[in-house]
Amino acid sequence: MTSLENIYLANRKLLKRTMLNAGFISNIDEWWHYEYGTKSWANKVGAKKYFKGILEI
């Protein structure tokens, strides 16, 4: 692995850690895709409401 590839990987790990710590969920199929406040997010985190509290599960 080149040093540039190591930088890319480190940045991906930093992004994931930051987004998860902020309450987002990650998409298993797309490493760059994160969700917050969606129905999928509510199901995964156990929230009863989503989309800014407007919709209920």
PDB file with SEQRES, HELIX, SHEET and CRYST1 records, atoms N, CA, C and O in Angstrom:
SEQRES   1 A   57  MET THR SER LEU GLU ASN ILE TYR LEU ALA ASN ARG LYS          
SEQRES   2 A   57  LEU LEU LYS ARG THR MET LEU ASN ALA GLY PHE ILE SER          
SEQRES   3 A   57  ASN ILE ASP GLU TRP TRP HIS TYR GLU TYR GLY THR LYS          
SEQRES   4 A   57  SER TRP ALA ASN LYS VAL GLY ALA LYS LYS TYR PHE LYS          
SEQRES   5 A   57  GLY ILE LEU GLU ILE                                          
HELIX    1 AA1 SER A    3  ASN A   21  1                                  19    
HELIX    2 AA2 LYS A   39  VAL A   45  1                                   7    
SHEET    1 AA1 2 ILE A  25  SER A  26  0                                        
SHEET    2 AA1 2 TYR A  34  GLU A  35 -1                                        
SHEET    1 AA2 2 LYS A  49  TYR A  50  0                                        
SHEET    2 AA2 2 LEU A  55  GLU A  56 -1                                        
CRYST1    1.000    1.000    1.000  90.00  90.00  90.00 P 1           1          
ATOM      1  N   MET A   1       0.851  -1.177   0.000  1.00  0.00           N  
ATOM      2  CA  MET A   1       0.000   0.000   0.000  1.00  0.00           C  
ATOM      3  C   MET A   1       0.898   1.242   0.000  1.00  0.00           C  
ATOM      4  O   MET A   1       1.848   1.344   0.777  1.00  0.00           O  
ATOM      5  N   THR A   2       0.573   2.172  -0.883  1.00  0.00           N  
ATOM      6  CA  THR A   2       1.379   3.400  -0.962  1.00  0.00           C  
ATOM      7  C   THR A   2       1.024   4.350   0.172  1.00  0.00           C  
ATOM      8  O   THR A   2       0.003   4.186   0.840  1.00  0.00           O  
ATOM      9  N   SER A   3       1.872   5.335   0.378  1.00  0.00           N  
ATOM     10  CA  SER A   3       1.592   6.306   1.445  1.00  0.00           C  
ATOM     11  C   SER A   3       0.324   7.102   1.137  1.00  0.00           C  
ATOM     12  O   SER A   3      -0.392   7.503   2.055  1.00  0.00           O  
ATOM     13  N   LEU A   4       0.044   7.333  -0.136  1.00  0.00           N  
ATOM     14  CA  LEU A   4      -1.181   8.030  -0.517  1.00  0.00           C  
ATOM     15  C   LEU A   4      -2.412   7.184  -0.178  1.00  0.00           C  
ATOM     16  O   LEU A   4      -3.419   7.713   0.294  1.00  0.00           O  
ATOM     17  N   GLU A   5      -2.333   5.890  -0.413  1.00  0.00           N  
ATOM     18  CA  GLU A   5      -3.433   4.991  -0.047  1.00  0.00           C  
ATOM     19  C   GLU A   5      -3.641   4.960   1.463  1.00  0.00           C  
ATOM     20  O   GLU A   5      -4.779   4.890   1.929  1.00  0.00           O  
ATOM     21  N   ASN A   6      -2.571   5.010   2.221  1.00  0.00           N  
ATOM     22  CA  ASN A   6      -2.675   5.066   3.681  1.00  0.00           C  
ATOM     23  C   ASN A   6      -3.381   6.339   4.131  1.00  0.00           C  
ATOM     24  O   ASN A   6      -4.167   6.316   5.078  1.00  0.00           O  
ATOM     25  N   ILE A   7      -3.104   7.436   3.459  1.00  0.00           N  
ATOM     26  CA  ILE A   7      -3.773   8.703   3.785  1.00  0.00           C  
ATOM     27  C   ILE A   7      -5.263   8.599   3.480  1.00  0.00           C  
ATOM     28  O   ILE A   7      -6.094   9.033   4.278  1.00  0.00           O  
ATOM     29  N   TYR A   8      -5.604   8.022   2.321  1.00  0.00           N  
ATOM     30  CA  TYR A   8      -7.020   7.845   1.963  1.00  0.00           C  
ATOM     31  C   TYR A   8      -7.740   7.003   3.014  1.00  0.00           C  
ATOM     32  O   TYR A   8      -8.831   7.359   3.461  1.00  0.00           O  
ATOM     33  N   LEU A   9      -7.133   5.901   3.403  1.00  0.00           N  
ATOM     34  CA  LEU A   9      -7.742   5.008   4.384  1.00  0.00           C  
ATOM     35  C   LEU A   9      -7.900   5.701   5.739  1.00  0.00           C  
ATOM     36  O   LEU A   9      -8.934   5.564   6.393  1.00  0.00           O  
ATOM     37  N   ALA A  10      -6.892   6.431   6.151  1.00  0.00           N  
ATOM     38  CA  ALA A  10      -6.962   7.158   7.425  1.00  0.00           C  
ATOM     39  C   ALA A  10      -8.079   8.200   7.382  1.00  0.00           C  
ATOM     40  O   ALA A  10      -8.795   8.387   8.365  1.00  0.00           O  
ATOM     41  N   ASN A  11      -8.226   8.874   6.250  1.00  0.00           N  
ATOM     42  CA  ASN A  11      -9.289   9.872   6.124  1.00  0.00           C  
ATOM     43  C   ASN A  11     -10.671   9.228   6.139  1.00  0.00           C  
ATOM     44  O   ASN A  11     -11.603   9.783   6.722  1.00  0.00           O  
ATOM     45  N   ARG A  12     -10.817   8.063   5.503  1.00  0.00           N  
ATOM     46  CA  ARG A  12     -12.088   7.339   5.536  1.00  0.00           C  
ATOM     47  C   ARG A  12     -12.445   6.941   6.954  1.00  0.00           C  
ATOM     48  O   ARG A  12     -13.596   7.067   7.371  1.00  0.00           O  
ATOM     49  N   LYS A  13     -11.455   6.458   7.696  1.00  0.00           N  
ATOM     50  CA  LYS A  13     -11.683   6.061   9.091  1.00  0.00           C  
ATOM     51  C   LYS A  13     -12.055   7.267   9.940  1.00  0.00           C  
ATOM     52  O   LYS A  13     -12.927   7.168  10.804  1.00  0.00           O  
ATOM     53  N   LEU A  14     -11.407   8.400   9.709  1.00  0.00           N  
ATOM     54  CA  LEU A  14     -11.726   9.625  10.433  1.00  0.00           C  
ATOM     55  C   LEU A  14     -13.154  10.074  10.128  1.00  0.00           C  
ATOM     56  O   LEU A  14     -13.894  10.451  11.036  1.00  0.00           O  
ATOM     57  N   LEU A  15     -13.541  10.036   8.855  1.00  0.00           N  
ATOM     58  CA  LEU A  15     -14.900  10.409   8.473  1.00  0.00           C  
ATOM     59  C   LEU A  15     -15.923   9.511   9.153  1.00  0.00           C  
ATOM     60  O   LEU A  15     -16.906  10.000   9.709  1.00  0.00           O  
ATOM     61  N   LYS A  16     -15.699   8.196   9.112  1.00  0.00           N  
ATOM     62  CA  LYS A  16     -16.649   7.257   9.710  1.00  0.00           C  
ATOM     63  C   LYS A  16     -16.772   7.483  11.215  1.00  0.00           C  
ATOM     64  O   LYS A  16     -17.881   7.544  11.746  1.00  0.00           O  
ATOM     65  N   ARG A  17     -15.652   7.606  11.894  1.00  0.00           N  
ATOM     66  CA  ARG A  17     -15.661   7.818  13.340  1.00  0.00           C  
ATOM     67  C   ARG A  17     -16.400   9.114  13.688  1.00  0.00           C  
ATOM     68  O   ARG A  17     -17.199   9.148  14.624  1.00  0.00           O  
ATOM     69  N   THR A  18     -16.130  10.163  12.936  1.00  0.00           N  
ATOM     70  CA  THR A  18     -16.757  11.457  13.184  1.00  0.00           C  
ATOM     71  C   THR A  18     -18.267  11.396  12.958  1.00  0.00           C  
ATOM     72  O   THR A  18     -19.040  11.886  13.781  1.00  0.00           O  
ATOM     73  N   MET A  19     -18.684  10.799  11.848  1.00  0.00           N  
ATOM     74  CA  MET A  19     -20.108  10.727  11.525  1.00  0.00           C  
ATOM     75  C   MET A  19     -20.858   9.853  12.537  1.00  0.00           C  
ATOM     76  O   MET A  19     -21.949  10.222  12.971  1.00  0.00           O  
ATOM     77  N   LEU A  20     -20.298   8.717  12.912  1.00  0.00           N  
ATOM     78  CA  LEU A  20     -20.955   7.849  13.882  1.00  0.00           C  
ATOM     79  C   LEU A  20     -21.036   8.519  15.251  1.00  0.00           C  
ATOM     80  O   LEU A  20     -22.047   8.389  15.941  1.00  0.00           O  
ATOM     81  N   ASN A  21     -19.994   9.226  15.648  1.00  0.00           N  
ATOM     82  CA  ASN A  21     -20.012   9.942  16.926  1.00  0.00           C  
ATOM     83  C   ASN A  21     -21.039  11.075  16.936  1.00  0.00           C  
ATOM     84  O   ASN A  21     -21.523  11.468  17.997  1.00  0.00           O  
ATOM     85  N   ALA A  22     -21.369  11.596  15.757  1.00  0.00           N  
ATOM     86  CA  ALA A  22     -22.364  12.663  15.647  1.00  0.00           C  
ATOM     87  C   ALA A  22     -23.791  12.116  15.562  1.00  0.00           C  
ATOM     88  O   ALA A  22     -24.748  12.887  15.491  1.00  0.00           O  
ATOM     89  N   GLY A  23     -23.934  10.782  15.569  1.00  0.00           N  
ATOM     90  CA  GLY A  23     -25.265  10.187  15.571  1.00  0.00           C  
ATOM     91  C   GLY A  23     -25.764   9.690  14.230  1.00  0.00           C  
ATOM     92  O   GLY A  23     -26.887   9.195  14.138  1.00  0.00           O  
ATOM     93  N   PHE A  24     -24.957   9.811  13.193  1.00  0.00           N  
ATOM     94  CA  PHE A  24     -25.345   9.305  11.883  1.00  0.00           C  
ATOM     95  C   PHE A  24     -25.188   7.785  11.850  1.00  0.00           C  
ATOM     96  O   PHE A  24     -24.506   7.212  12.699  1.00  0.00           O  
ATOM     97  N   ILE A  25     -25.812   7.141  10.882  1.00  0.00           N  
ATOM     98  CA  ILE A  25     -25.571   5.723  10.639  1.00  0.00           C  
ATOM     99  C   ILE A  25     -24.899   5.600   9.275  1.00  0.00           C  
ATOM    100  O   ILE A  25     -25.071   6.456   8.408  1.00  0.00           O  
ATOM    101  N   SER A  26     -24.139   4.534   9.098  1.00  0.00           N  
ATOM    102  CA  SER A  26     -23.456   4.340   7.820  1.00  0.00           C  
ATOM    103  C   SER A  26     -24.220   3.349   6.962  1.00  0.00           C  
ATOM    104  O   SER A  26     -24.960   2.503   7.463  1.00  0.00           O  
ATOM    105  N   ASN A  27     -24.025   3.474   5.670  1.00  0.00           N  
ATOM    106  CA  ASN A  27     -24.621   2.569   4.701  1.00  0.00           C  
ATOM    107  C   ASN A  27     -23.597   1.493   4.380  1.00  0.00           C  
ATOM    108  O   ASN A  27     -22.473   1.797   3.982  1.00  0.00           O  
ATOM    109  N   ILE A  28     -23.981   0.247   4.552  1.00  0.00           N  
ATOM    110  CA  ILE A  28     -23.047  -0.871   4.353  1.00  0.00           C  
ATOM    111  C   ILE A  28     -22.549  -0.972   2.912  1.00  0.00           C  
ATOM    112  O   ILE A  28     -21.412  -1.376   2.670  1.00  0.00           O  
ATOM    113  N   ASP A  29     -23.409  -0.600   1.956  1.00  0.00           N  
ATOM    114  CA  ASP A  29     -23.050  -0.749   0.540  1.00  0.00           C  
ATOM    115  C   ASP A  29     -22.261   0.432  -0.016  1.00  0.00           C  
ATOM    116  O   ASP A  29     -21.589   0.290  -1.038  1.00  0.00           O  
ATOM    117  N   GLU A  30     -22.327   1.586   0.631  1.00  0.00           N  
ATOM    118  CA  GLU A  30     -21.650   2.785   0.155  1.00  0.00           C  
ATOM    119  C   GLU A  30     -20.932   3.452   1.323  1.00  0.00           C  
ATOM    120  O   GLU A  30     -21.577   4.109   2.141  1.00  0.00           O  
ATOM    121  N   TRP A  31     -19.623   3.299   1.419  1.00  0.00           N  
ATOM    122  CA  TRP A  31     -18.879   3.787   2.574  1.00  0.00           C  
ATOM    123  C   TRP A  31     -19.018   5.294   2.750  1.00  0.00           C  
ATOM    124  O   TRP A  31     -18.849   5.793   3.862  1.00  0.00           O  
ATOM    125  N   TRP A  32     -19.319   6.030   1.691  1.00  0.00           N  
ATOM    126  CA  TRP A  32     -19.408   7.492   1.761  1.00  0.00           C  
ATOM    127  C   TRP A  32     -20.809   7.990   2.108  1.00  0.00           C  
ATOM    128  O   TRP A  32     -21.015   9.196   2.245  1.00  0.00           O  
ATOM    129  N   HIS A  33     -21.775   7.083   2.251  1.00  0.00           N  
ATOM    130  CA  HIS A  33     -23.170   7.463   2.451  1.00  0.00           C  
ATOM    131  C   HIS A  33     -23.549   7.311   3.925  1.00  0.00           C  
ATOM    132  O   HIS A  33     -23.411   6.231   4.500  1.00  0.00           O  
ATOM    133  N   TYR A  34     -24.025   8.396   4.530  1.00  0.00           N  
ATOM    134  CA  TYR A  34     -24.465   8.397   5.924  1.00  0.00           C  
ATOM    135  C   TYR A  34     -25.878   8.950   5.992  1.00  0.00           C  
ATOM    136  O   TYR A  34     -26.278   9.744   5.142  1.00  0.00           O  
ATOM    137  N   GLU A  35     -26.635   8.533   7.003  1.00  0.00           N  
ATOM    138  CA  GLU A  35     -28.014   8.984   7.159  1.00  0.00           C  
ATOM    139  C   GLU A  35     -28.263   9.457   8.579  1.00  0.00           C  
ATOM    140  O   GLU A  35     -27.660   8.976   9.538  1.00  0.00           O  
ATOM    141  N   TYR A  36     -29.168  10.412   8.679  1.00  0.00           N  
ATOM    142  CA  TYR A  36     -29.600  10.897   9.983  1.00  0.00           C  
ATOM    143  C   TYR A  36     -31.036  11.384   9.844  1.00  0.00           C  
ATOM    144  O   TYR A  36     -31.345  12.168   8.947  1.00  0.00           O  
ATOM    145  N   GLY A  37     -31.903  10.927  10.722  1.00  0.00           N  
ATOM    146  CA  GLY A  37     -33.284  11.382  10.707  1.00  0.00           C  
ATOM    147  C   GLY A  37     -34.177  10.691   9.706  1.00  0.00           C  
ATOM    148  O   GLY A  37     -35.329  11.087   9.533  1.00  0.00           O  
ATOM    149  N   THR A  38     -33.674   9.663   9.040  1.00  0.00           N  
ATOM    150  CA  THR A  38     -34.480   8.916   8.076  1.00  0.00           C  
ATOM    151  C   THR A  38     -35.155   7.733   8.773  1.00  0.00           C  
ATOM    152  O   THR A  38     -34.866   7.444   9.934  1.00  0.00           O  
ATOM    153  N   LYS A  39     -36.041   7.061   8.069  1.00  0.00           N  
ATOM    154  CA  LYS A  39     -36.706   5.891   8.632  1.00  0.00           C  
ATOM    155  C   LYS A  39     -35.687   4.786   8.943  1.00  0.00           C  
ATOM    156  O   LYS A  39     -35.785   4.126   9.977  1.00  0.00           O  
ATOM    157  N   SER A  40     -34.723   4.586   8.058  1.00  0.00           N  
ATOM    158  CA  SER A  40     -33.667   3.591   8.308  1.00  0.00           C  
ATOM    159  C   SER A  40     -32.880   3.931   9.558  1.00  0.00           C  
ATOM    160  O   SER A  40     -32.573   3.055  10.367  1.00  0.00           O  
ATOM    161  N   TRP A  41     -32.556   5.201   9.710  1.00  0.00           N  
ATOM    162  CA  TRP A  41     -31.835   5.667  10.894  1.00  0.00           C  
ATOM    163  C   TRP A  41     -32.646   5.383  12.147  1.00  0.00           C  
ATOM    164  O   TRP A  41     -32.109   4.867  13.127  1.00  0.00           O  
ATOM    165  N   ALA A  42     -33.962   5.719  12.128  1.00  0.00           N  
ATOM    166  CA  ALA A  42     -34.829   5.511  13.292  1.00  0.00           C  
ATOM    167  C   ALA A  42     -34.896   4.038  13.669  1.00  0.00           C  
ATOM    168  O   ALA A  42     -34.836   3.694  14.849  1.00  0.00           O  
ATOM    169  N   ASN A  43     -35.020   3.168  12.672  1.00  0.00           N  
ATOM    170  CA  ASN A  43     -35.061   1.731  12.941  1.00  0.00           C  
ATOM    171  C   ASN A  43     -33.769   1.242  13.573  1.00  0.00           C  
ATOM    172  O   ASN A  43     -33.793   0.449  14.514  1.00  0.00           O  
ATOM    173  N   LYS A  44     -32.647   1.712  13.058  1.00  0.00           N  
ATOM    174  CA  LYS A  44     -31.356   1.238  13.556  1.00  0.00           C  
ATOM    175  C   LYS A  44     -31.053   1.744  14.966  1.00  0.00           C  
ATOM    176  O   LYS A  44     -30.497   1.003  15.777  1.00  0.00           O  
ATOM    177  N   VAL A  45     -31.409   2.987  15.268  1.00  0.00           N  
ATOM    178  CA  VAL A  45     -31.088   3.544  16.591  1.00  0.00           C  
ATOM    179  C   VAL A  45     -32.219   3.361  17.590  1.00  0.00           C  
ATOM    180  O   VAL A  45     -32.068   3.696  18.765  1.00  0.00           O  
ATOM    181  N   GLY A  46     -33.355   2.830  17.134  1.00  0.00           N  
ATOM    182  CA  GLY A  46     -34.471   2.579  18.034  1.00  0.00           C  
ATOM    183  C   GLY A  46     -35.322   3.803  18.336  1.00  0.00           C  
ATOM    184  O   GLY A  46     -36.027   3.839  19.345  1.00  0.00           O  
ATOM    185  N   ALA A  47     -35.258   4.810  17.462  1.00  0.00           N  
ATOM    186  CA  ALA A  47     -36.070   6.012  17.664  1.00  0.00           C  
ATOM    187  C   ALA A  47     -37.511   5.746  17.229  1.00  0.00           C  
ATOM    188  O   ALA A  47     -37.747   5.016  16.266  1.00  0.00           O  
ATOM    189  N   LYS A  48     -38.445   6.321  17.919  1.00  0.00           N  
ATOM    190  CA  LYS A  48     -39.852   6.144  17.569  1.00  0.00           C  
ATOM    191  C   LYS A  48     -40.311   7.174  16.530  1.00  0.00           C  
ATOM    192  O   LYS A  48     -41.316   6.970  15.848  1.00  0.00           O  
ATOM    193  N   LYS A  49     -39.570   8.276  16.414  1.00  0.00           N  
ATOM    194  CA  LYS A  49     -39.905   9.316  15.443  1.00  0.00           C  
ATOM    195  C   LYS A  49     -38.690   9.604  14.569  1.00  0.00           C  
ATOM    196  O   LYS A  49     -37.546   9.397  14.972  1.00  0.00           O  
ATOM    197  N   TYR A  50     -38.972  10.086  13.366  1.00  0.00           N  
ATOM    198  CA  TYR A  50     -37.887  10.455  12.468  1.00  0.00           C  
ATOM    199  C   TYR A  50     -38.316  11.652  11.623  1.00  0.00           C  
ATOM    200  O   TYR A  50     -39.446  12.124  11.749  1.00  0.00           O  
ATOM    201  N   PHE A  51     -37.449  12.131  10.787  1.00  0.00           N  
ATOM    202  CA  PHE A  51     -37.658  13.322   9.975  1.00  0.00           C  
ATOM    203  C   PHE A  51     -38.075  14.498  10.846  1.00  0.00           C  
ATOM    204  O   PHE A  51     -39.175  15.035  10.714  1.00  0.00           O  
ATOM    205  N   LYS A  52     -37.169  14.883  11.738  1.00  0.00           N  
ATOM    206  CA  LYS A  52     -37.354  16.024  12.645  1.00  0.00           C  
ATOM    207  C   LYS A  52     -38.564  15.836  13.564  1.00  0.00           C  
ATOM    208  O   LYS A  52     -39.187  16.814  13.978  1.00  0.00           O  
ATOM    209  N   GLY A  53     -38.894  14.587  13.880  1.00  0.00           N  
ATOM    210  CA  GLY A  53     -39.990  14.305  14.802  1.00  0.00           C  
ATOM    211  C   GLY A  53     -41.365  14.376  14.182  1.00  0.00           C  
ATOM    212  O   GLY A  53     -42.368  14.229  14.880  1.00  0.00           O  
ATOM    213  N   ILE A  54     -41.427  14.597  12.892  1.00  0.00           N  
ATOM    214  CA  ILE A  54     -42.722  14.733  12.217  1.00  0.00           C  
ATOM    215  C   ILE A  54     -43.383  13.386  11.979  1.00  0.00           C  
ATOM    216  O   ILE A  54     -44.598  13.262  12.130  1.00  0.00           O  
ATOM    217  N   LEU A  55     -42.612  12.385  11.612  1.00  0.00           N  
ATOM    218  CA  LEU A  55     -43.150  11.069  11.272  1.00  0.00           C  
ATOM    219  C   LEU A  55     -42.879  10.072  12.389  1.00  0.00           C  
ATOM    220  O   LEU A  55     -41.854  10.149  13.067  1.00  0.00           O  
ATOM    221  N   GLU A  56     -43.787   9.153  12.573  1.00  0.00           N  
ATOM    222  CA  GLU A  56     -43.629   8.118  13.594  1.00  0.00           C  
ATOM    223  C   GLU A  56     -43.566   6.744  12.941  1.00  0.00           C  
ATOM    224  O   GLU A  56     -44.125   6.510  11.869  1.00  0.00           O  
ATOM    225  N   ILE A  57     -42.875   5.858  13.616  1.00  0.00           N  
ATOM    226  CA  ILE A  57     -42.756   4.486  13.130  1.00  0.00           C  
ATOM    227  C   ILE A  57     -43.983   3.713  13.541  1.00  0.00           C  
ATOM    228  O   ILE A  57     -44.097   2.526  13.235  1.00  0.00           O  
TER     229      ILE A  57                                                      
END                                                                             
